[in-house]
Amino acid sequence: MKRWLVVSDNHGDRDILVTLKQVLQPDTIFHCGDSEMDATDPWFKDAYVVQGNMDYDSQLPLVETPTVDGCKVLLTHGHYDAVHWDLTKLKHHADQEQADLVFFGHTHELAAEQVGGHVFVNPGSISQPRGEFRQLGGTCAVITVMPAQWVVQYYTRDAQPVADLKFTFDR
């Protein structure tokens, strides 16, 4: 069993990333962009990180497609895949990459769903949330990777699990 932290859209709030890493102690970290931090920031060491539309460090890749703990991941910010409209382009991208899991941000709205054999997870914005769950003050996702399932649990800025925001997907 492994625990992955998926976070996005901290928009320069580095302190919240430090806190989440310390408190949640994930095995692996994925950042979906709009950190507004330098690519050489020590926080990014041993993390998978992509460039968002508000990141101006071109050293950050636009897309990462690692295989971690036996799972193929497509990590992107989402702005080039038109995620504000729907997941159609992102699903095509996931099909091309043969991704099991797709992590994206950009909309600042959390989401977890399975579409066409891929599990799509938007952790929401940890600093500037929008949409139905904005009153939580910011969210991230912790994914527990198990042999037969992925469990997606959303957490608040103060690293507290949100009881009603836990989803289980079969592998």
Buried (B, 14 or more C-beta within 10 A) or exposed (E): EBBBBBBBBBBEBEEBBEBBBEEBEBEBBBBBBBBBBBBEBEBBEEBBBBBBEBBEBEEBBBBBBEEBBEBBBBBBBBBBBEBEEEBEBBBEBBEEBEBBBBBBBBBBBBBBEEBEEBBBBBBBBBBBBEEEBBEBEBBBBBBBBEEEEBBBBBBBBEBEEBEEBBBEBEE
